[in-house]
Amino acid sequence: MKNITKNDEDFMRLAIAQAEIAEDNGDVPIGAVIIYESQIIGKAYNQREQLKDPTAHAEIIALTQAAAFLQSWRLDGCTMYVTLEPCPMCAGALVMARVDRLVYGCDDPKAGACKSLYNIVQDERLNHRLEVTSGILEDQCREQLQEFFARRRQENSNRNKPSDS
């Protein structure tokens, strides 16, 4: 049984709202929120396209904000909510930041590093492990991503069609 609370769904809704900002800016809709003692201390969305930065994932930006808030790189007592299972870079950053808990929406079968392809955040060989809860508002998170990529494919298809001139 998953250790799910009403707060998990509420905070995931905030992450989904962050993902909408990413989408509005032309980036993959992924959002993240970090909570410490029931307070939001980091919230972010993917900004790779906007910043032209391969590390500008929602999770990395939110971790930076949380560390600035706590004035420490150690994020003990923090929970991250993110709409998509973190990639290897973000999973590693969660471990290195000593985040206590990760809550994510949907699995990422192509790049997920917390269950799908790897399990970096619970690897016993590393010096820190996170509690993980997955599947929170999973359908909503998945649909947001699927609709974004369907639109992106349609836009690309329309660009590649010959014009009637």
C-alpha positions in Angstrom: 0.0 0.0 0.0 1.3 3.4 -1.0 1.8 5.9 1.8 -0.4 8.6 0.2 -1.9 11.6 1.9 -4.3 14.3 0.7 -1.4 16.7 0.8 0.4 14.5 -1.8 -2.4 15.2 -4.2 -2.6 18.9 -3.3 1.2 19.4 -3.8 1.2 17.3 -7.0 -1.5 19.7 -8.4 0.9 22.5 -7.7 3.6 20.6 -9.6 1.2 20.1 -12.5 0.5 23.9 -12.5 4.3 24.4 -12.8 4.4 22.0 -15.7 1.7 24.1 -17.5 4.1 27.1 -17.3 6.8 25.0 -19.0 4.3 24.1 -21.7 3.3 27.7 -22.2 7.0 28.5 -22.7 7.4 25.7 -25.3 9.2 23.3 -23.0 8.3 19.7 -22.0 5.6 20.1 -19.3 7.3 18.8 -16.2 6.9 20.6 -12.9 8.4 20.2 -9.4 7.7 21.4 -5.9 9.7 21.0 -2.8 8.1 21.0 0.7 9.8 21.6 4.0 7.8 21.6 7.2 4.6 22.0 5.2 6.0 25.1 3.4 6.9 25.4 -0.3 10.6 26.2 -0.5 11.1 25.5 -4.2 8.9 25.3 -7.2 10.0 25.1 -10.8 9.3 23.9 -14.3 11.4 22.7 -17.2 13.3 25.5 -18.8 15.7 23.7 -21.1 14.4 25.4 -24.2 13.9 28.8 -22.5 17.4 28.9 -21.0 19.2 26.7 -23.7 20.6 24.7 -20.8 20.5 20.9 -20.7 20.5 20.9 -16.9 17.5 23.2 -16.6 15.2 20.4 -15.5 12.3 21.3 -13.1 13.9 19.2 -10.3 17.3 20.8 -10.6 15.9 24.4 -10.5 13.7 23.5 -7.5 16.6 21.9 -5.6 18.6 25.1 -6.1 15.8 27.2 -4.8 15.3 25.0 -1.8 19.0 25.0 -1.0 19.0 28.8 -1.1 16.0 28.9 1.2 17.6 26.6 3.7 21.0 28.0 3.2 22.3 24.5 2.9 22.9 21.9 0.3 21.6 19.3 2.7 17.8 19.1 2.1 17.0 16.8 5.1 13.3 16.9 5.9 12.3 17.8 2.4 9.9 16.2 0.0 10.0 16.7 -3.8 6.8 16.4 -5.8 7.4 16.0 -9.6 5.1 15.2 -12.4 7.4 12.7 -14.2 9.8 10.1 -12.8 13.2 11.8 -12.5 16.0 11.1 -15.0 19.4 9.9 -13.9 20.8 13.4 -13.5 17.9 14.5 -11.4 17.7 11.3 -9.4 21.4 11.7 -8.6 20.9 15.3 -7.5 18.1 14.2 -5.2 20.5 11.6 -3.6 23.3 14.1 -3.3 21.0 16.7 -1.7 19.8 14.2 0.9 16.1 14.8 0.1 14.0 12.5 2.4 11.1 11.7 0.1 10.2 11.7 -3.6 6.6 11.7 -4.8 6.1 11.6 -8.6 3.2 11.3 -11.0 3.9 9.0 -13.9 6.7 6.6 -14.8 9.2 7.5 -17.6 9.9 4.2 -19.4 12.6 5.9 -21.6 14.6 7.8 -19.0 13.2 7.1 -15.5 15.9 6.5 -12.9 13.8 5.8 -9.8 12.0 2.7 -11.0 11.7 2.3 -14.8 15.3 1.9 -16.0 17.3 2.4 -12.8 16.6 3.0 -9.2 19.3 5.5 -8.3 17.3 7.0 -5.4 17.2 3.7 -3.5 20.5 2.1 -4.6 22.1 0.6 -1.4 25.6 1.3 -2.8 25.0 5.0 -2.4 25.2 6.9 0.9 21.6 8.1 0.9 18.3 6.6 -0.1 14.9 8.3 -0.5 11.4 7.1 0.3 9.5 7.0 -3.0 5.8 7.2 -3.7 4.7 7.0 -7.3 1.4 7.2 -9.2 0.1 10.4 -7.5 -2.4 11.9 -10.1 -0.7 9.6 -12.5 -3.3 9.8 -15.3 -3.4 13.6 -15.2 0.4 13.8 -15.3 0.6 11.3 -18.2 -2.1 12.9 -20.2 -0.4 16.3 -19.9 2.8 14.9 -21.4 1.0 12.8 -24.0 -1.1 15.8 -25.2 2.0 18.0 -25.4 3.9 15.4 -27.5 0.9 14.8 -29.8 0.7 18.5 -30.5 4.4 18.7 -31.1 4.2 15.8 -33.6 1.3 17.4 -35.4 3.1 20.8 -35.6 6.2 19.1 -37.0 4.1 17.1 -39.5 2.4 20.3 -40.6 5.8 22.0 -41.1 7.0 19.2 -43.3 4.0 19.1 -45.6 4.5 20.7 -49.0 2.5 23.9 -49.5 -0.1 24.4 -52.2 1.6 27.2 -54.0 
